[in-house]
């Protein structure tokens, strides 16, 4: 099956890999079918692209690649609505925002996309846990104090000063 994409052109997809969002995605409730498209080999980013809207795609990641301690408890209601039988049937993705610089990219850890990877049904699940941010930086930012400390250590070690 082929779909059109403003960003990617004409794409051949396997219709058996279409992920159904029965309730849509918040802000895009009319969009019910998406497909995951890898951005390349050994690349942690995917496009979550609408099957019907050529202008709609999200960049997503598997959050555990960037945040090893990321945990969420799925409600019984969510488990039931996605027909999840086993924990290993679940895939988790988070939406990434990239503005001008990939180094400043953020992801929404507070509203992950939960997918029953066997039955290909999904929902964006809003957590009531405030430990996670809606704009969590993907890459740690260096602070100016870190750079100053490194610079000062480097200049001291090369200054010929001796420790006593």
C-alpha positions as CSV (number, residue, x, y, z in Angstrom):
1,X,0.0,0.0,0.0
2,X,1.3,3.5,-0.7
3,X,0.7,6.7,1.2
4,X,1.6,10.2,0.4
5,X,3.8,12.3,2.7
6,X,4.6,16.0,2.4
7,X,7.9,15.3,4.2
8,X,8.8,11.9,2.7
9,X,7.1,11.7,-0.7
10,X,5.4,8.5,-1.7
11,X,6.0,5.7,0.8
12,X,5.3,2.0,0.4
13,X,3.9,0.7,3.7
14,X,2.7,-2.7,4.8
15,X,-1.0,-2.4,5.5
16,X,-0.6,-5.1,8.2
17,X,1.6,-2.7,10.2
18,X,-0.9,0.1,10.5
19,X,-1.4,1.2,14.1
20,X,-5.0,2.1,15.0
21,X,-5.8,4.9,17.4
22,X,-9.5,4.3,18.1
23,X,-9.8,7.7,19.9
24,X,-7.3,9.5,17.7
25,X,-4.4,11.5,19.2
26,X,-5.2,14.6,21.4
27,X,-5.4,17.5,19.0
28,X,-5.9,15.2,16.0
29,X,-8.9,13.2,17.1
30,X,-10.0,12.5,13.5
31,X,-6.7,10.8,12.6
32,X,-7.1,7.1,13.5
33,X,-4.4,5.3,11.5
34,X,-0.7,5.7,11.7
35,X,2.4,3.8,10.6
36,X,5.9,3.8,12.2
37,X,8.6,4.6,9.7
38,X,12.3,4.3,10.8
39,X,14.4,7.4,10.1
40,X,17.3,5.1,9.1
41,X,19.4,2.2,10.3
42,X,20.9,2.6,13.8
43,X,18.8,5.8,14.2
44,X,16.6,5.9,17.4
45,X,14.1,8.2,15.7
46,X,10.9,7.2,13.9
47,X,8.2,9.0,12.0
48,X,4.7,8.2,13.3
49,X,3.0,9.1,10.1
50,X,-0.8,9.4,9.4
51,X,-2.0,7.0,6.8
52,X,-4.7,9.5,5.5
53,X,-3.2,12.9,6.1
54,X,0.0,13.6,4.1
55,X,0.8,16.6,6.2
56,X,0.7,14.9,9.6
57,X,3.7,13.1,11.1
58,X,5.3,13.1,14.5
59,X,8.9,12.3,15.4
60,X,8.9,9.7,18.1
61,X,11.5,7.6,20.1
62,X,11.4,4.7,22.4
63,X,12.1,6.6,25.6
64,X,14.1,3.8,27.3
65,X,16.9,4.4,24.8
66,X,17.4,7.9,26.3
67,X,16.0,7.4,29.8
68,X,16.8,4.0,31.2
69,X,14.9,4.6,34.4
70,X,11.6,5.7,32.6
71,X,8.7,3.7,34.1
72,X,5.0,3.9,33.9
73,X,2.1,2.0,35.4
74,X,-0.7,1.4,32.9
75,X,-4.2,1.6,34.3
76,X,-6.5,-1.3,34.1
77,X,-8.7,0.8,31.9
78,X,-5.9,1.3,29.4
79,X,-4.8,-2.3,29.5
80,X,-8.4,-3.4,28.8
81,X,-9.0,-0.8,26.0
82,X,-5.8,-1.8,24.2
83,X,-6.5,-5.5,24.8
84,X,-3.1,-6.1,26.3
85,X,-2.5,-9.7,27.4
86,X,1.2,-9.6,28.3
87,X,3.6,-6.8,29.3
88,X,6.0,-7.9,26.5
89,X,3.2,-7.0,24.0
90,X,3.5,-3.3,24.9
91,X,5.7,-0.8,23.0
92,X,6.1,2.7,24.3
93,X,7.0,5.8,22.3
94,X,7.2,9.5,23.1
95,X,6.8,12.4,20.8
96,X,9.9,14.5,20.2
97,X,10.0,18.2,19.5
98,X,13.0,19.5,17.5
99,X,13.1,23.2,16.8
100,X,16.3,24.6,15.3
101,X,19.0,22.4,16.9
102,X,18.8,18.7,17.5
103,X,20.9,19.2,20.6
104,X,18.0,21.1,22.1
105,X,15.4,18.4,21.3
106,X,12.8,17.5,23.9
107,X,10.4,14.7,24.4
108,X,7.1,14.4,26.1
109,X,7.6,11.8,28.9
110,X,4.3,12.8,30.5
111,X,2.1,11.6,27.6
112,X,3.6,8.5,26.1
113,X,2.1,6.6,23.2
114,X,1.3,3.1,24.4
115,X,1.0,0.5,21.6
116,X,-0.3,-3.0,21.8
117,X,2.4,-4.2,19.3
118,X,0.6,-7.5,18.7
119,X,-2.9,-6.1,18.0
120,X,-1.6,-2.8,16.6
121,X,-3.9,-0.6,18.7
122,X,-2.6,2.4,20.5
123,X,-3.4,5.4,22.7
124,X,-1.6,8.5,23.9
125,X,-1.7,8.0,27.6
126,X,-1.5,11.1,29.8
127,X,0.2,10.3,33.1
128,X,-0.8,11.9,36.4
129,X,2.8,11.5,37.6
130,X,4.5,14.9,37.7
131,X,8.0,13.4,38.0
132,X,8.0,13.4,34.1
133,X,8.1,16.5,32.0
134,X,6.3,17.4,28.8
135,X,9.5,18.9,27.5
136,X,12.3,16.7,28.8
137,X,15.6,17.5,27.1
138,X,16.9,14.4,25.2
139,X,20.5,15.5,25.4
140,X,22.1,16.9,28.6
141,X,23.0,20.6,28.2
142,X,26.4,21.7,29.4
143,X,26.2,24.6,31.8
144,X,28.7,27.4,31.7
145,X,30.0,26.5,35.2
146,X,30.9,23.0,33.9
147,X,32.9,24.6,31.0
148,X,34.6,27.0,33.4
149,X,35.6,24.2,35.8
150,X,37.0,22.1,33.0
151,X,38.9,25.2,31.7
152,X,40.3,26.0,35.1
153,X,41.5,22.4,35.7
154,X,43.1,22.3,32.3
155,X,45.0,25.6,32.8
156,X,46.1,24.5,36.3
157,X,47.5,21.2,35.2
158,X,49.4,22.8,32.4
159,X,50.7,25.8,34.5
160,X,53.6,24.0,36.0
161,X,52.2,24.5,39.5
162,X,53.1,21.8,41.9
163,X,50.9,20.4,44.6
164,X,52.4,20.0,48.1
